[in-house]
Amino acid sequence: MLTLASRLRALDDATLRRTLAVRNVSAVGIRDFFDLAEALLDPDAIQRVLTRLDRATLSVLTVAGELATEGQSAATDADAAPPSTAPTLARLAERLGALSGSPVAVTEVAARAAELDALMLARLDGHRFSPYDAVHDQLLTWPELGLPTAVQLAGVPAPAALAGVATTDRFTDRLAAERAFGAVSSVAELVTELAREPARELSRGGLGLPDTKRLAAVMGVELEAVPSFVATAARAELIAHSDGYWNETEAGEAWLLEGTARRWAVLADAWHAALPADVRGILAHRPGVSWGDVLRGFVVWLYPAGGQWMDDRVTEFAEDAELLGITANQTTSPAGAQVLAGDLEAATLTMAASLPATGGAVYLQHDLSIVSPGPLAPSIDTRLRGLADVESRELALSYRITANSVNRALAAGETAESLLEFLRAVSLTGIPQPVDYLIRESAARYGRVRVGAARPDEAPFLSYVVSDDTALLGTIAVDQTLASLGLVPAAETRLTSRFASDVVFWALTDARYPVAAEDATHEIVHLRRHQLARIVPVPNTDPTIALVEKLRAADGGEGQAADAWLARQLDAAIKSKQTVVVSIAMPGGVVVDYLLEPASVGGGRFRARDRRADIERTLPLSSIISITPAP
């Protein structure tokens, strides 16, 4: 612990913060560098970090510990400073090669040793490397835990090569494309529905049952699948959680206008970006693999101390991979392999070739229905949804035009002529007379009722409803479905409400009145029912900054070693029965190094056994220049 505490104290602040972050150190109970070293060398803390290491790195650590132990056993001269027992990197590479049966490059050993050094599990000093005693002791307990020994770590070869997928059968390709198309369609329905009516997030997390049922019906999926699609859309930032509700984002609005292949690419890219670095590292080098038992067996072999932990991580993303068509029946699709290899553009082109072609023509019926013979281009589908209500969400979509849906389109800024011109462009059957009549009649009626913000002298009322059609206004005033608005007559052609104008406008729209919103100059304005959710970056406060400041303050400053620091070093050496080299300032400015085994500290002095002279010495703390662990 003394060695590690001294090393931690000598680190610059940036490196120290990185160490605290990578080891996930809690600030609780950490008062000084000795507490920090003790926390890092705690057996549970060591085991937690070991579970995140791959087999080759663990082999380097374990074999280095065995070689260091062999070196200590070979040291016989107890009266002199023993030579370093840490093995060289070359010796370590030689032993690893002998255990594995194949040569191991020194450069590879050096890279893994540097990683372990940064994790504060071992010390890399030039060309010598060895783990800390507490780490080696923890590794010695592994056989009792059912974990591999050094010989097994380095000597057991990888399981059978992962099943490559150089070519896939047509069924797998077709199934992957179907799943990709289904996922894109379901997410599109989700985003569209949340734009129409946001879903409330429960305080304990997740959606309520009514919202889940509504979204499942719209997406055409089972209730249990809704959370996965919500997570998929949120990961791609198409929807966001804002003010207690899930709503569409600006990115989601733009995504709805993209082609199917580009939509899929956004979802696949977000999935790939969210892969944990360790999982991505496994798959990036083996992008065309089967995700079945062979992959899981390889993961267990690669992370021997964290097989279940890693298996859970692979399982989590494997389910979403199946959902998106990156895999099909646990086999990587061609487009999925390209995603895993980091070539998103190639993946998009590959998937586009397998997805159903989109069209731009529909059939308009006399019964006011619109039938699409196949998937529509997103831009056309989006505009049709603004004009008509979706009735069927199968591969061939069907819509129905109603007076309310036309009024909704007019409220969004359309006109009778713009709607008719659009329908002429996409209809294979022209515009039936009932469709033409409904659109023109609705446009003529649109705005017969106006809603706006009330004047200041009308307080406490916030909005008004006006219409030259007094009969229609009278109907609104007594409509029981609007009773909650508390509409009060202010004049023969004017009603007032204590609610804001947008609330009143949407209530009248839902009640199917020909209502329009207007501004203070009585010009018609177009309202959006629900505001787009914004992705708000979560403030990222670094807890390591405060902990480093606390450690520096407790240390008494960088320029000198306080008596408290010296006393803690000596106490640690006493507890561990560790020999240290103590530099003492003698009269006349001479500095003498003693090889001592401290026995006690108190009263500003310490007592120790001089290992070279074999006598007991008592020295003042004030004369100590430095204390370093004996090599």
N, C-alpha and C positions, 0 to 999 in steps of 0.2 A: 504493500500500500504506500510505503514511503517513496518508492521509486516513481509510482504513478502520480502521487500528489506533487512531487517536485516537478515532474514533467508537465502536469496540467498548469501549475503556477507559472511555468516559463512560456506557455503559449501566448501568442498575441490574441487580442479580444475576438477578432473575426474567426480565427481557427477554433478558439474555445467555444464560441457560439455554435459553429458547425458541429463540433463534437457533441455538445449538449443536445442539439436537434437530432442528429443521426442516432444517438443512443436513447432519445426520448426520455431525458432525465426530468423528473419532477423536482420542483424547487422546495417541496415540503421537507423540512428537516436538514436542508443543506445550509450550513453556516460558514464553512470555510473549505479549502481545497482538500483537507483530510476527509471531511464528510463526503465531498464529491467523489474522491477516489474510492472511499468505502462503498458508496452507492453503485459505482461502476463495477466494482469487484464483488458485489453481492451475488450469490449463486443464482438466484432467480433472474436477476438482471442479465447475467451472463448467458443463461439458458435461453432467454427471450431473443437475444441477438443471434445466438447460434442457430436457432430455428430458421432464421432468414438467410443463412449462408448455404451456398451450393456445395456439392460434394467435393469438388476439386479444392475449393478454398478451405473447407474443413480438413481435408487431407494435409494441406500445407501446415495448418495450425497444429494438428494432432501429432504429426510426424516430427515437427520442430520441437514439440514438448518432449517427446521420447528421446530425441537426440540430445537435448539439453540435459535431461536426467542422466543419460549415459555419460555426458561430459562431467557432470558433478560427481558421479561415482568414481570417475577416473582421477579426480583431483585428490592428492594425498598429502600435500604439504600444507598443514593447518596453520603453521606459524608465519607464513608469508602470504601476501595477497594472491589469491588463486587467479589463474588466467581465466579469461572469459570462457564460459561453458556454452555460450550461445552458438549454435551451428552456423556455418557459412551457408549462403544461398546455393553454392555449388554442391556442398555436401548434402543439402536438403534435396536438391534436384536429383542427385545420384540415388539417394535412398528411395525417393518417390518412384523413380524409374525402375528400381529393382522390385518394388512391391507391385507395380502395375504391369511389369513385363514389357514396357516400351519406354523409349527415351522421353524424358521430360525436360523441356528447355528451361534454362536458368532465367531467361527473360519472363517466362510465364510465371515462374515461382516468385520472381521479384515483384511482378504486378499484383499478385494475390497477397504477398507479404505487405506491400504498401497499403492495400485495402484494409487488412487486419490491423496494421499500425494506426491508420486513421480512425478505426473503430475503438481504439484503446484496449484491444484484446491482447496485443503483443507489442514488442518493441523491435523496430527495424533500425539498426545502427550500422550504417555503411553497408557492408556485405554480410553482416551477421544478423540473425533473426531468432527470437524465441518468445513464446507466450508468457504472460504473467503467471505466477504460481497458481493464483486462484482460478484462472482459466484452465490451466492444465489439470488441476484437481477436479474441476467440474467435468472435464472430458473423461477422466478416469472413472467417473460414476456412470458413464453411458451404458456399459454392459448390463448394469443392474436395471436400467430403464428400458432395456430392449433395443438400445441404439448401437450402431456399429463401432467397432474399435478402429484403431489406426490402420491395422492391416486390412480390415474389411473396407474401410473408406477408400483406401488407395488401390486395393487389389481386386475388388469386385467390379467387373466390367459393366458397362451400360447394358440394359436389357436389349432384346432384339430391336433392330432399327425400326424407327417409327414408319408405319405404312405410308409410303408416298402415294400421292394421287396425281401422277403424271397425266393420266387420262381418266375421265369419269364417264360412267354410262349415261345414256340419254335420259333415263329415268331420274337420276340424281340431278342432272342439269335442269331438267324441266321442273322438278320439285323445288329446287332452289329458286328458280325464277318465279314460280307460283307464290312461294312464301315471301319473296321480296315484293312482288306486286301486292299481295294481300296486306303486308305490313305497311307499305306506303299508303295504300288506300285507307286502311284503318286509322293511321296517324293523321291523314288528311281530314277524315271525318271528325276525329277528335279535335283537331285545331279549329276546324270550321264550327263545330258545336260550341266550343268554349268561347269563340268570338261572339256567338249568338247569346249564350248564357253561361257565364263562368260557373265553375264547380267549387264548392266550399271545402276547404281543408279543415279536418277536425283538429281540435287542440292536441289530441294525443297522436296525431299524424294519420295520414291516409284520408281517403274520401268517404263520405257518408254513404249509406246503402242507397238512398234515393238517387243521388248523383251517379253512383256506380252503375245502377240499373239503367239510367238514362243514357249514359255514355256507352254501355255495352250494347244497348239496342241500336244506337246510332252507328256504332262501328261494326256491328254484326259479329261480335265475339262473345265468349263466355265471360261471366262475371269475374272469374279468377284471373283472366288475362288483362283486365283493365289496368291494374297497377303497373304491369310490365310496359304497356304502351304509353302510359303517362310518364314513366321513367325514361323511356326511349325518346319521347318528344322533349322532355325537359332537358335531357342530356345534350340534345342538339339545339337547345335554347329556342325551340319553336313555341313553347309555352313557358310561363313563369309563375311562381307563387307570389302574389302581391296582395297585401291587405286582407289576408285570410282566404283568398280565392285563387284558383288556377285560371289563368286567362291567356289569350293569344298574345304573342310578342310581335314586334315589328319584323323580326326575322321570320317568324311563322307566317305572317301576312305575305311576305315576298316569296317564301318557299312554296306557298300554294299556287303560285303562278309559274313555277318551274315545271319542266317535263318530268315524266315518271323516273327516268334514269337519274337525272340530277337530284331529284328528291331522295332517291335511294342512296345516292352518293353522300348526301349530307348526313343521313342517319348512320351509314356505315362508317364514315369518317369520325363521327362523334363517338361511336362504339370503340373504334380502334384507339382514339386518343384517350379514352377513359380506361383502357387496359392498364393494370398495374405494370410497372417497369419490369418486374421479374417475370410476369406472365408473357408480356410482349417479347421479352428476351428469348423465351423458350420458343415461341411461335414464329418469331421473325426469321429464325434460321431454319425453320421447318414449316414453311407456309402451306405446303401441300400435303397435309397429314390427315389421318383418321383421328377423330376426337373420341374414340372409344376407349376400351380398357388398355390398349397399348400406350396411348398418350398418358393416361392416368398412372400406369405403371412406371413410365419414364419419369413423371413428375415426382413420384414417391422415391425413386432411386436418386434423382438429382438433388432433392431436398430431404435427406434422410431424417433430419430432426423436425421437419415441419411438413411432412407429407400430407397430413390431413388438412392443415392450414392452407397449403398450396392447392390441394385438391378442391377445397371449398371455393377458392378464388377462381380456379379454372371452371368449375361448375357454374358459378354465377354468370360468367360471361359466355359460357357455352350455350346457356339457355337463350340469351339474347342473340347469339350467333345463329341459332336455328330459326329464331323469330324473323331475322332479317334476310335469311337466305345466304348468309356467309357460309353456313354449313347446311347440309341436308342429310338427315339420318346419320349424323355424326361424321359425315365426310365433307371435307372442305370443297366448296364449289370452285370452279375456275375463277370467277370474279372474287370470291372470298379469299382465295390464295393470293390474288393480286393486292387485295386490301392489306392482308397480313404482311406482304412484302413491301408495303409502303407506296405502291403505284396506284393511286386512286383514279387517275385519268384512264389508265388501261382497264381498271376494274369497271369503271362507268361504261366504257365502250363495250366490254364483254357482256355486262348485264343488259345493256340497251338492246343487244342483238337477240336476247332471249325473252325480253318482256313483250307483252301484247302490244301491237301497234295501236296508236291512238288516232282517232278520226276527228273530223270537224263538221259532220253533218248529222242532222236529226230529222225525225218525222213529227210534224205538228198535226195533231188530231182535232176533229171537230168537237170532241168532248173536253177540249182545253188541256189535254195531256200532251206531253212531249216525250218521245221515246228515242233513246240512243241505241243504234245497232251494235255498239261496242264501246270500249273506253274512249272518252273524249279528251281532247287536248285540255290541259289544266285551265288555260285562259278562258276557253269556251265554257267549261264546266262551272268555273267560278262565276261567270256572268249569268249563266242560266240559273244558278242558285240564288242570285240576287233578284231574279225576275219571277221564279217559280219555286214551289216547295218540292223537295225530294220525296218521292213515294217509294222507290225501290233502289237499293244500293247494290244490286248484283252487278255482274260484268256488264250487262246492258242496263244502263241507268234509265229511270223514268221520272218525270217531273210533272207537276200540275200547276197551271196558272190559275190564280184566284184574284179576286178584287183586292184582298189584303196583301198578297204578294206583289201585285202591281203597285199598290200604294207604297209598299216598302221600297221598291225600286225607285219610284218617283222621289221618295224622301231621301234616297241616297244620291240624288242628282240626275237621274235619268229623265227623259222626256218621252212623250208618246212616239215621236218621230225616231228618236235614237233607239228605242226598243224595237219598233217595227223594222227599222233598217237592219238591226242586228239579226232579227229572226229571218228576214229575207235572205241574208247571207248564209245562214246555216241550215235552213229548212229544205228538205228534199221534196216537200209536198206543198210548197208555197205557204201563204198565211190564210188559214180558214177564216170565214167571215165571223164566227163567234169570237175567235181570238182577236181579230182586228177591232171588233165592236167593244170587247171588254177593255182593251188597252186604251182606246180613245175615250170611252165613257169614264173610266177611272181617272184619266188625265184631266178630263173636263171637270170632274168633281173634286179633284185634288186641290186642297187649299180652301175649300168652302168653310173649313174651321181652321182658325189660326191660334197658335199658342206663342206667348212671349213673356218676357220678364215684366213684372208690375212696376208702376212708377213709384218713386219714393213716397209720394203723398198717399199711396194706397197701403202703406204699412198697417198691420203686420203681414199683409198678403205679399207673396213673392212672385206670383205669376197670374196671367189672365188667359181666358179663352174667349175669343170673339168670333161672330159669324153673322152675316146678313140674313141668313136663313133662321128666323126666330123659332120656327117649329123644330128645326134640327137642334138648335141650342137648348130649347126646352126639353127635348128628349135626353140630351146629355145631362141636364141638370137633375133629372129624376131617375137616371140610369143607376140601378142598385149596384151594378158591377163597378161603378165609379164613386160609390158613396165614401170610400176611404179618402178621396181627394178633398172632401169638404168644400165642394164648389158652392160659392155664394153669389147670387145675382148682384151685379153692381150697376147694371143698366139693362135696357131691353135687349141689347145685342152683346152683352159682356158679362162674363162670370169671372170670379177671382178665387184663388186657392192659396193656402199657406205653404204649399209645396213648391219646390223649384220648377221652372218651366220644363226642363228635360224630363222630370218625373211625370209631369202631367202629359207631356207629349207622348211618351211611350205607353202610358196607360190608355190614352185615347187610341193610339195605334193598335194596341192589343185588342181593344174593344171594336176595332174595324171601322172607325170613323175616318172620313177623308180629311185628315188633319195635316197641317204643315206648320213648321216652326218659323218664326220671323224674328228679326232683330229690332232695334229701337227705331230704325227708319222704315219698318214694315216691309223689308225685303226678305224673301224666303231664304232660309239658311238650312243647310243639310247637317243633321246631327249623327253622331256615331253613338250607338247604344252603350257600348262598353269601351272604355279607354284601353289602349294597348298596354300590356304589362311591360315593365322595363326590368332588364337584368341589372340588379344593383350589386356591385362588387361587395363582398363581405369584408369588412375591415380586418386586415391581417396583422394583429398585434403579435410581435415576437416576444414570447415569455423569456427567451434566453438572454435578452438584453438586460432585463432587471436582475436576473440571477448572476450574470457576469459582474454587473456593478456591485452587487452585494458581496461577491467573493473578493473583488478588489478592495472594497472598503474594509472588510474584515482582515485583509492581509496587511493593512497598514501602509500601503503604497508599493510601487514597483521598484523604487530605488534601493530599498534596504530590507533586510530580514529582521522583523521584530522579534523580541524575546518570546512572544507567544508562539510565533511560527517555529522558532528553534525548539521550544519546549514540546510542541506537538510532534515535530520530527523525531525528537528523542523518545517521546512516549511511544510512538508508533514502532520505532526500532526495538524498544524494550519489549513490547507486546509480541512482536514477531521474532524476537531473539535474532535480530538482523545486525550484522557487522556493518559499520559505516566508517567512511573516511571523514575525519573532522579536521578542518584547517583552523589552526590557532595562531593568533597574532601574538608574538613574543616581544618582550622589551627590545628596543632597538630596531623595530620594524621587520624582524625576521618572521616568516610564516612557516610553521611546522605542520606537517600532515601526520595525524595519528590514525592508526587502524584500531578502532575501539568497538567494544561491545557494551553499549550503555546499560547501566544497572538501575539508576534512579535519578530523578530530577527534583530540585526543590531549593528554595531560598536563593535563587539566582545562580546556583551552581549545579553541576551534574557529576555523577560518579560513574566510572566505566572501567572495563577491563581492557588493558592494552594488549592486543593480540600479538604484537611483535615482541615486546619486552616482557610479556607475561607478568605484569604488575597491575595494581589498581591505581587509577589516577582520579583526582577530583579537580575539575577545571571550572572557571567562571563562564557563564553564558555570554557575558559581555565581550569575552575574548574570541568568541567563535566568529570566523569569517564565513564559513560555509559548511554544510553537511551534505554528503552525497553517499548513496548506497555503495557498498564495496562491490567491485566487479566479481 
